[in-house]
Amino acid sequence: MTLGLLPLETELPLPPFAFGLIAFGLLVLLLAVTVAIGKGRPHS
């Protein structure tokens, strides 16, 4: 069993940059939620 990509796995339903934008957007969203929650809890 090789670790190489299969032909089916290399054909993405979206362009690679679209996956990058989606991943970046999810990270920013999670960061925004974390910051929003952190603002409501003052640290001692």
mmCIF file as Biopython writes it, N, C-alpha, C and O atoms, coordinates in Angstrom:
data_model
#
loop_
_atom_site.group_PDB
_atom_site.id
_atom_site.type_symbol
_atom_site.label_atom_id
_atom_site.label_alt_id
_atom_site.label_comp_id
_atom_site.label_asym_id
_atom_site.label_entity_id
_atom_site.label_seq_id
_atom_site.pdbx_PDB_ins_code
_atom_site.Cartn_x
_atom_site.Cartn_y
_atom_site.Cartn_z
_atom_site.occupancy
_atom_site.B_iso_or_equiv
_atom_site.auth_seq_id
_atom_site.auth_asym_id
_atom_site.pdbx_PDB_model_num
ATOM 1   N N  . MET A ? 1  ? 0.859   -1.206 0.000  1.0 0.0 1  A 1 
ATOM 2   C CA . MET A ? 1  ? 0.000   0.000  0.000  1.0 0.0 1  A 1 
ATOM 3   C C  . MET A ? 1  ? 0.880   1.236  0.000  1.0 0.0 1  A 1 
ATOM 4   O O  . MET A ? 1  ? 1.608   1.476  0.964  1.0 0.0 1  A 1 
ATOM 5   N N  . THR A ? 2  ? 0.827   2.010  -1.047 1.0 0.0 2  A 1 
ATOM 6   C CA . THR A ? 2  ? 1.652   3.214  -1.118 1.0 0.0 2  A 1 
ATOM 7   C C  . THR A ? 2  ? 0.902   4.395  -0.529 1.0 0.0 2  A 1 
ATOM 8   O O  . THR A ? 2  ? -0.328  4.402  -0.466 1.0 0.0 2  A 1 
ATOM 9   N N  . LEU A ? 3  ? 1.667   5.401  -0.096 1.0 0.0 3  A 1 
ATOM 10  C CA . LEU A ? 3  ? 1.059   6.590  0.481  1.0 0.0 3  A 1 
ATOM 11  C C  . LEU A ? 3  ? 0.774   7.643  -0.577 1.0 0.0 3  A 1 
ATOM 12  O O  . LEU A ? 3  ? 0.325   8.745  -0.261 1.0 0.0 3  A 1 
ATOM 13  N N  . GLY A ? 4  ? 1.036   7.299  -1.836 1.0 0.0 4  A 1 
ATOM 14  C CA . GLY A ? 4  ? 0.798   8.256  -2.913 1.0 0.0 4  A 1 
ATOM 15  C C  . GLY A ? 4  ? -0.685  8.484  -3.127 1.0 0.0 4  A 1 
ATOM 16  O O  . GLY A ? 4  ? -1.513  7.647  -2.768 1.0 0.0 4  A 1 
ATOM 17  N N  . LEU A ? 5  ? -1.016  9.639  -3.722 1.0 0.0 5  A 1 
ATOM 18  C CA . LEU A ? 5  ? -2.416  9.962  -3.969 1.0 0.0 5  A 1 
ATOM 19  C C  . LEU A ? 5  ? -2.965  9.095  -5.096 1.0 0.0 5  A 1 
ATOM 20  O O  . LEU A ? 5  ? -2.300  8.867  -6.107 1.0 0.0 5  A 1 
ATOM 21  N N  . LEU A ? 6  ? -4.179  8.622  -4.905 1.0 0.0 6  A 1 
ATOM 22  C CA . LEU A ? 6  ? -4.844  7.883  -5.969 1.0 0.0 6  A 1 
ATOM 23  C C  . LEU A ? 6  ? -5.368  8.872  -7.001 1.0 0.0 6  A 1 
ATOM 24  O O  . LEU A ? 6  ? -5.578  10.042 -6.681 1.0 0.0 6  A 1 
ATOM 25  N N  . PRO A ? 7  ? -5.582  8.423  -8.235 1.0 0.0 7  A 1 
ATOM 26  C CA . PRO A ? 7  ? -6.102  9.336  -9.283 1.0 0.0 7  A 1 
ATOM 27  C C  . PRO A ? 7  ? -7.401  10.015 -8.868 1.0 0.0 7  A 1 
ATOM 28  O O  . PRO A ? 7  ? -7.617  11.180 -9.200 1.0 0.0 7  A 1 
ATOM 29  N N  . LEU A ? 8  ? -8.267  9.311  -8.150 1.0 0.0 8  A 1 
ATOM 30  C CA . LEU A ? 8  ? -9.542  9.903  -7.734 1.0 0.0 8  A 1 
ATOM 31  C C  . LEU A ? 8  ? -9.328  10.982 -6.679 1.0 0.0 8  A 1 
ATOM 32  O O  . LEU A ? 8  ? -10.084 11.951 -6.614 1.0 0.0 8  A 1 
ATOM 33  N N  . GLU A ? 9  ? -8.285  10.811 -5.844 1.0 0.0 9  A 1 
ATOM 34  C CA . GLU A ? 9  ? -8.052  11.762 -4.764 1.0 0.0 9  A 1 
ATOM 35  C C  . GLU A ? 9  ? -7.436  13.063 -5.282 1.0 0.0 9  A 1 
ATOM 36  O O  . GLU A ? 9  ? -7.506  14.094 -4.613 1.0 0.0 9  A 1 
ATOM 37  N N  . THR A ? 10 ? -6.833  13.015 -6.474 1.0 0.0 10 A 1 
ATOM 38  C CA . THR A ? 10 ? -6.200  14.214 -7.005 1.0 0.0 10 A 1 
ATOM 39  C C  . THR A ? 10 ? -7.211  15.110 -7.723 1.0 0.0 10 A 1 
ATOM 40  O O  . THR A ? 10 ? -6.937  16.284 -7.975 1.0 0.0 10 A 1 
ATOM 41  N N  . GLU A ? 11 ? -8.377  14.555 -8.051 1.0 0.0 11 A 1 
ATOM 42  C CA . GLU A ? 11 ? -9.396  15.364 -8.729 1.0 0.0 11 A 1 
ATOM 43  C C  . GLU A ? 11 ? -10.301 16.009 -7.687 1.0 0.0 11 A 1 
ATOM 44  O O  . GLU A ? 11 ? -11.208 15.367 -7.157 1.0 0.0 11 A 1 
ATOM 45  N N  . LEU A ? 12 ? -10.050 17.283 -7.396 1.0 0.0 12 A 1 
ATOM 46  C CA . LEU A ? 12 ? -10.816 17.983 -6.380 1.0 0.0 12 A 1 
ATOM 47  C C  . LEU A ? 12 ? -12.083 18.577 -6.985 1.0 0.0 12 A 1 
ATOM 48  O O  . LEU A ? 12 ? -12.070 19.031 -8.129 1.0 0.0 12 A 1 
ATOM 49  N N  . PRO A ? 13 ? -13.181 18.576 -6.224 1.0 0.0 13 A 1 
ATOM 50  C CA . PRO A ? 13 ? -14.417 19.202 -6.710 1.0 0.0 13 A 1 
ATOM 51  C C  . PRO A ? 13 ? -14.280 20.722 -6.782 1.0 0.0 13 A 1 
ATOM 52  O O  . PRO A ? 13 ? -15.038 21.380 -7.495 1.0 0.0 13 A 1 
ATOM 53  N N  . LEU A ? 14 ? -13.317 21.280 -6.049 1.0 0.0 14 A 1 
ATOM 54  C CA . LEU A ? 14 ? -13.053 22.720 -6.070 1.0 0.0 14 A 1 
ATOM 55  C C  . LEU A ? 14 ? -11.589 22.944 -6.394 1.0 0.0 14 A 1 
ATOM 56  O O  . LEU A ? 14 ? -10.767 22.052 -6.186 1.0 0.0 14 A 1 
ATOM 57  N N  . PRO A ? 15 ? -11.244 24.133 -6.906 1.0 0.0 15 A 1 
ATOM 58  C CA . PRO A ? 15 ? -9.839  24.454 -7.142 1.0 0.0 15 A 1 
ATOM 59  C C  . PRO A ? 15 ? -9.091  24.492 -5.813 1.0 0.0 15 A 1 
ATOM 60  O O  . PRO A ? 15 ? -9.703  24.767 -4.781 1.0 0.0 15 A 1 
ATOM 61  N N  . PRO A ? 16 ? -7.778  24.224 -5.808 1.0 0.0 16 A 1 
ATOM 62  C CA . PRO A ? 16 ? -6.995  24.229 -4.564 1.0 0.0 16 A 1 
ATOM 63  C C  . PRO A ? 16 ? -7.098  25.547 -3.800 1.0 0.0 16 A 1 
ATOM 64  O O  . PRO A ? 16 ? -7.153  25.546 -2.571 1.0 0.0 16 A 1 
ATOM 65  N N  . PHE A ? 17 ? -7.125  26.680 -4.523 1.0 0.0 17 A 1 
ATOM 66  C CA . PHE A ? 17 ? -7.184  27.970 -3.828 1.0 0.0 17 A 1 
ATOM 67  C C  . PHE A ? 17 ? -8.518  28.131 -3.102 1.0 0.0 17 A 1 
ATOM 68  O O  . PHE A ? 17 ? -8.597  28.824 -2.088 1.0 0.0 17 A 1 
ATOM 69  N N  . ALA A ? 18 ? -9.565  27.492 -3.622 1.0 0.0 18 A 1 
ATOM 70  C CA . ALA A ? 18 ? -10.868 27.552 -2.950 1.0 0.0 18 A 1 
ATOM 71  C C  . ALA A ? 18 ? -10.801 26.819 -1.610 1.0 0.0 18 A 1 
ATOM 72  O O  . ALA A ? 18 ? -11.348 27.287 -0.612 1.0 0.0 18 A 1 
ATOM 73  N N  . PHE A ? 19 ? -10.126 25.663 -1.594 1.0 0.0 19 A 1 
ATOM 74  C CA . PHE A ? 19 ? -9.940  24.943 -0.333 1.0 0.0 19 A 1 
ATOM 75  C C  . PHE A ? 19 ? -9.140  25.793 0.641  1.0 0.0 19 A 1 
ATOM 76  O O  . PHE A ? 19 ? -9.431  25.815 1.837  1.0 0.0 19 A 1 
ATOM 77  N N  . GLY A ? 20 ? -8.133  26.491 0.132  1.0 0.0 20 A 1 
ATOM 78  C CA . GLY A ? 20 ? -7.317  27.361 0.987  1.0 0.0 20 A 1 
ATOM 79  C C  . GLY A ? 20 ? -8.142  28.491 1.577  1.0 0.0 20 A 1 
ATOM 80  O O  . GLY A ? 20 ? -8.024  28.799 2.763  1.0 0.0 20 A 1 
ATOM 81  N N  . LEU A ? 21 ? -8.981  29.112 0.749  1.0 0.0 21 A 1 
ATOM 82  C CA . LEU A ? 21 ? -9.817  30.217 1.236  1.0 0.0 21 A 1 
ATOM 83  C C  . LEU A ? 21 ? -10.825 29.721 2.270  1.0 0.0 21 A 1 
ATOM 84  O O  . LEU A ? 21 ? -11.064 30.386 3.278  1.0 0.0 21 A 1 
ATOM 85  N N  . ILE A ? 22 ? -11.411 28.560 2.022  1.0 0.0 22 A 1 
ATOM 86  C CA . ILE A ? 22 ? -12.386 27.999 2.966  1.0 0.0 22 A 1 
ATOM 87  C C  . ILE A ? 22 ? -11.707 27.672 4.292  1.0 0.0 22 A 1 
ATOM 88  O O  . ILE A ? 22 ? -12.239 27.984 5.357  1.0 0.0 22 A 1 
ATOM 89  N N  . ALA A ? 23 ? -10.530 27.043 4.229  1.0 0.0 23 A 1 
ATOM 90  C CA . ALA A ? 23 ? -9.803  26.696 5.451  1.0 0.0 23 A 1 
ATOM 91  C C  . ALA A ? 23 ? -9.412  27.956 6.214  1.0 0.0 23 A 1 
ATOM 92  O O  . ALA A ? 23 ? -9.540  28.008 7.437  1.0 0.0 23 A 1 
ATOM 93  N N  . PHE A ? 24 ? -8.935  28.973 5.496  1.0 0.0 24 A 1 
ATOM 94  C CA . PHE A ? 24 ? -8.547  30.232 6.136  1.0 0.0 24 A 1 
ATOM 95  C C  . PHE A ? 24 ? -9.761  30.899 6.774  1.0 0.0 24 A 1 
ATOM 96  O O  . PHE A ? 24 ? -9.677  31.425 7.883  1.0 0.0 24 A 1 
ATOM 97  N N  . GLY A ? 25 ? -10.879 30.872 6.072  1.0 0.0 25 A 1 
ATOM 98  C CA . GLY A ? 25 ? -12.106 31.469 6.606  1.0 0.0 25 A 1 
ATOM 99  C C  . GLY A ? 25 ? -12.567 30.776 7.880  1.0 0.0 25 A 1 
ATOM 100 O O  . GLY A ? 25 ? -13.010 31.431 8.824  1.0 0.0 25 A 1 
ATOM 101 N N  . LEU A ? 26 ? -12.462 29.441 7.906  1.0 0.0 26 A 1 
ATOM 102 C CA . LEU A ? 26 ? -12.850 28.706 9.112  1.0 0.0 26 A 1 
ATOM 103 C C  . LEU A ? 26 ? -11.929 29.050 10.273 1.0 0.0 26 A 1 
ATOM 104 O O  . LEU A ? 26 ? -12.389 29.202 11.404 1.0 0.0 26 A 1 
ATOM 105 N N  . LEU A ? 27 ? -10.632 29.175 10.006 1.0 0.0 27 A 1 
ATOM 106 C CA . LEU A ? 27 ? -9.685  29.536 11.060 1.0 0.0 27 A 1 
ATOM 107 C C  . LEU A ? 27 ? -9.985  30.918 11.603 1.0 0.0 27 A 1 
ATOM 108 O O  . LEU A ? 27 ? -9.973  31.123 12.817 1.0 0.0 27 A 1 
ATOM 109 N N  . VAL A ? 28 ? -10.257 31.876 10.714 1.0 0.0 28 A 1 
ATOM 110 C CA . VAL A ? 28 ? -10.575 33.241 11.151 1.0 0.0 28 A 1 
ATOM 111 C C  . VAL A ? 28 ? -11.865 33.242 11.968 1.0 0.0 28 A 1 
ATOM 112 O O  . VAL A ? 28 ? -11.962 33.942 12.976 1.0 0.0 28 A 1 
ATOM 113 N N  . LEU A ? 29 ? -12.852 32.465 11.540 1.0 0.0 29 A 1 
ATOM 114 C CA . LEU A ? 29 ? -14.124 32.390 12.264 1.0 0.0 29 A 1 
ATOM 115 C C  . LEU A ? 29 ? -13.914 31.821 13.669 1.0 0.0 29 A 1 
ATOM 116 O O  . LEU A ? 29 ? -14.454 32.342 14.645 1.0 0.0 29 A 1 
ATOM 117 N N  . LEU A ? 30 ? -13.129 30.751 13.762 1.0 0.0 30 A 1 
ATOM 118 C CA . LEU A ? 30 ? -12.844 30.165 15.073 1.0 0.0 30 A 1 
ATOM 119 C C  . LEU A ? 30 ? -12.074 31.144 15.947 1.0 0.0 30 A 1 
ATOM 120 O O  . LEU A ? 30 ? -12.326 31.236 17.149 1.0 0.0 30 A 1 
ATOM 121 N N  . LEU A ? 31 ? -11.140 31.873 15.354 1.0 0.0 31 A 1 
ATOM 122 C CA . LEU A ? 31 ? -10.382 32.871 16.110 1.0 0.0 31 A 1 
ATOM 123 C C  . LEU A ? 31 ? -11.309 33.962 16.616 1.0 0.0 31 A 1 
ATOM 124 O O  . LEU A ? 31 ? -11.193 34.386 17.766 1.0 0.0 31 A 1 
ATOM 125 N N  . ALA A ? 32 ? -12.228 34.423 15.777 1.0 0.0 32 A 1 
ATOM 126 C CA . ALA A ? 32 ? -13.167 35.477 16.169 1.0 0.0 32 A 1 
ATOM 127 C C  . ALA A ? 32 ? -14.058 35.005 17.317 1.0 0.0 32 A 1 
ATOM 128 O O  . ALA A ? 32 ? -14.323 35.763 18.250 1.0 0.0 32 A 1 
ATOM 129 N N  . VAL A ? 33 ? -14.522 33.757 17.252 1.0 0.0 33 A 1 
ATOM 130 C CA . VAL A ? 33 ? -15.360 33.208 18.324 1.0 0.0 33 A 1 
ATOM 131 C C  . VAL A ? 33 ? -14.559 33.114 19.618 1.0 0.0 33 A 1 
ATOM 132 O O  . VAL A ? 33 ? -15.061 33.453 20.690 1.0 0.0 33 A 1 
ATOM 133 N N  . THR A ? 34 ? -13.312 32.654 19.517 1.0 0.0 34 A 1 
ATOM 134 C CA . THR A ? 34 ? -12.459 32.535 20.703 1.0 0.0 34 A 1 
ATOM 135 C C  . THR A ? 34 ? -12.209 33.895 21.335 1.0 0.0 34 A 1 
ATOM 136 O O  . THR A ? 34 ? -12.278 34.033 22.557 1.0 0.0 34 A 1 
ATOM 137 N N  . VAL A ? 35 ? -11.919 34.900 20.519 1.0 0.0 35 A 1 
ATOM 138 C CA . VAL A ? 35 ? -11.676 36.250 21.033 1.0 0.0 35 A 1 
ATOM 139 C C  . VAL A ? 35 ? -12.945 36.806 21.669 1.0 0.0 35 A 1 
ATOM 140 O O  . VAL A ? 35 ? -12.887 37.438 22.724 1.0 0.0 35 A 1 
ATOM 141 N N  . ALA A ? 36 ? -14.085 36.574 21.033 1.0 0.0 36 A 1 
ATOM 142 C CA . ALA A ? 36 ? -15.354 37.075 21.565 1.0 0.0 36 A 1 
ATOM 143 C C  . ALA A ? 36 ? -15.654 36.457 22.931 1.0 0.0 36 A 1 
ATOM 144 O O  . ALA A ? 36 ? -16.120 37.144 23.840 1.0 0.0 36 A 1 
ATOM 145 N N  . ILE A ? 37 ? -15.384 35.164 23.069 1.0 0.0 37 A 1 
ATOM 146 C CA . ILE A ? 37 ? -15.621 34.492 24.352 1.0 0.0 37 A 1 
ATOM 147 C C  . ILE A ? 37 ? -14.615 34.992 25.386 1.0 0.0 37 A 1 
ATOM 148 O O  . ILE A ? 37 ? -14.963 35.196 26.549 1.0 0.0 37 A 1 
ATOM 149 N N  . GLY A ? 38 ? -13.373 35.188 24.960 1.0 0.0 38 A 1 
ATOM 150 C CA . GLY A ? 38 ? -12.329 35.628 25.877 1.0 0.0 38 A 1 
ATOM 151 C C  . GLY A ? 38 ? -12.569 37.037 26.396 1.0 0.0 38 A 1 
ATOM 152 O O  . GLY A ? 38 ? -12.208 37.351 27.530 1.0 0.0 38 A 1 
ATOM 153 N N  . LYS A ? 39 ? -13.180 37.891 25.572 1.0 0.0 39 A 1 
ATOM 154 C CA . LYS A ? 39 ? -13.434 39.277 25.996 1.0 0.0 39 A 1 
ATOM 155 C C  . LYS A ? 39 ? -14.407 39.316 27.175 1.0 0.0 39 A 1 
ATOM 156 O O  . LYS A ? 39 ? -14.321 40.212 28.016 1.0 0.0 39 A 1 
ATOM 157 N N  . GLY A ? 40 ? -15.326 38.359 27.244 1.0 0.0 40 A 1 
ATOM 158 C CA . GLY A ? 40 ? -16.332 38.355 28.298 1.0 0.0 40 A 1 
ATOM 159 C C  . GLY A ? 40 ? -15.842 37.752 29.606 1.0 0.0 40 A 1 
ATOM 160 O O  . GLY A ? 40 ? -16.559 37.765 30.607 1.0 0.0 40 A 1 
ATOM 161 N N  . ARG A ? 41 ? -14.615 37.219 29.599 1.0 0.0 41 A 1 
ATOM 162 C CA . ARG A ? 41 ? -14.085 36.601 30.816 1.0 0.0 41 A 1 
ATOM 163 C C  . ARG A ? 41 ? -12.801 37.312 31.223 1.0 0.0 41 A 1 
ATOM 164 O O  . ARG A ? 41 ? -11.733 36.969 30.715 1.0 0.0 41 A 1 
ATOM 165 N N  . PRO A ? 42 ? -12.867 38.274 32.109 1.0 0.0 42 A 1 
ATOM 166 C CA . PRO A ? 42 ? -11.657 38.978 32.548 1.0 0.0 42 A 1 
ATOM 167 C C  . PRO A ? 42 ? -10.727 38.039 33.314 1.0 0.0 42 A 1 
ATOM 168 O O  . PRO A ? 42 ? -11.165 37.264 34.164 1.0 0.0 42 A 1 
ATOM 169 N N  . HIS A ? 43 ? -9.454  38.125 32.999 1.0 0.0 43 A 1 
ATOM 170 C CA . HIS A ? 43 ? -8.478  37.262 33.663 1.0 0.0 43 A 1 
ATOM 171 C C  . HIS A ? 43 ? -8.077  37.869 34.995 1.0 0.0 43 A 1 
ATOM 172 O O  . HIS A ? 43 ? -7.977  39.087 35.137 1.0 0.0 43 A 1 
ATOM 173 N N  . SER A ? 44 ? -7.849  36.995 35.974 1.0 0.0 44 A 1 
ATOM 174 C CA . SER A ? 44 ? -7.473  37.482 37.298 1.0 0.0 44 A 1 
ATOM 175 C C  . SER A ? 44 ? -5.982  37.838 37.332 1.0 0.0 44 A 1 
ATOM 176 O O  . SER A ? 44 ? -5.474  38.269 38.367 1.0 0.0 44 A 1 
#
